[in-house]
């Protein structure tokens, strides 16, 4: 496995009055899940700050987690609403479920 990137947009925290550093907290959660699986994986934190950057990086909302450049959500390729927003995952909202992260880290396609 080459890398994991956690793309985030933090502006929503200010408008919703939510405290803490979401970007750092979620990157740490991804690292923790990888460690629980016995994996040593570099995790990059990538803040998205402009609409142009969101469109260029195909940013579906915060957080977006990529493993070797592939979105961990198997349904992501069917979406094209890029922008500065919160991400909603199938069946849940806000954060991707831990099981989705584990599946992506275990996938043979991701370990290339």
N, C-alpha and C positions, 0 to 999 in steps of 0.2 A: 504494500500500500504506500502510495507516494505522499498524499496529504489530505487533510480535511480543512475546509474553509468554512467559517461561520460568518455570513454576511448579515449585517444588521443596520437598521435605521432607528435611531434613538429618539427622534423628535416626539413620537407618540407618548413617551413617558412624561414629557413636560405638559402636554395638553391634557393628559388624563390624570396628572398629579401622582403618578407612580414613582416611587423613589428607587434608589439603587442604580447600579451600572449593569443593566440587562445584558449588554454585549459581552462583558467580561464574565458575568455569572453563567451565561449559556455556554460560552466556549469552555469554561471549567466543567460544566455538566457533561459535555461531549468528551472531554479528556477523561473524566471519571468513568464514564461508561466504557471507553476504550480500555482503560486500566483494569476494570473489572473483568474484561474479556481477555486479559493478558496481552494486550496490544500496546506497543509504544508508537504513538502516532503524532506527528507534528500537526498542531491545530493552529491555523492562522485566523486572526480576528480581522475582518475587513469591514470597516464602516462605509456605508453608502450615504452620501451627503447631498447628491443632486439628482434631479429627474433624468438628466442626460446619462449620468453614470448608471442609474437603475435600468434604463433601457439598454445601454451598452452591455451590461453584465447579465441581462435577462433576469433581473431581481424581482421575484414574485411577492416580496414582502418580508418583514422581519419576524423571526429569524429565517434565513435560508441556509441550509447546511448542504455543502457539496463534499463528496468523497471522490477524490481523483477527478474533479471537475464535473461530476454527475450528481444531480439533485437526489437527495435521499428519498424523496417522495416519488413513488413510481408513476403518479398521475401528473407530475410537473410538466412533462413534455406536451400535455394536452392543454396547457394554460398559456396565455400570452398577455395577461394584464400586468405589465411591468410598471413599477412606480414606487413612490415613497409611502408605504402603508404597512399595516400589520398583516402578517401571514395567517391564513386559516388552513388548517390541515384537514383532510377527509376524516369525518367522524369526530373530530375534536377541533378546538380552536386555540390560537395563541402559540403553543409550543408543540413541536413534533413529539409524538410519544417515544419513550425510551426504546420500545420494541422496534420502531422504524429506524432508529439510529443503529441499533444492534444488527438488524437485518442488512442495512447498507454496509456496515463494517465487515460483515461475514460474507457478503456476496462475492462470488468469483469474479464478476465483472469489475468490482471495486478494487480487487487486489492486484489488478494488472500493473 
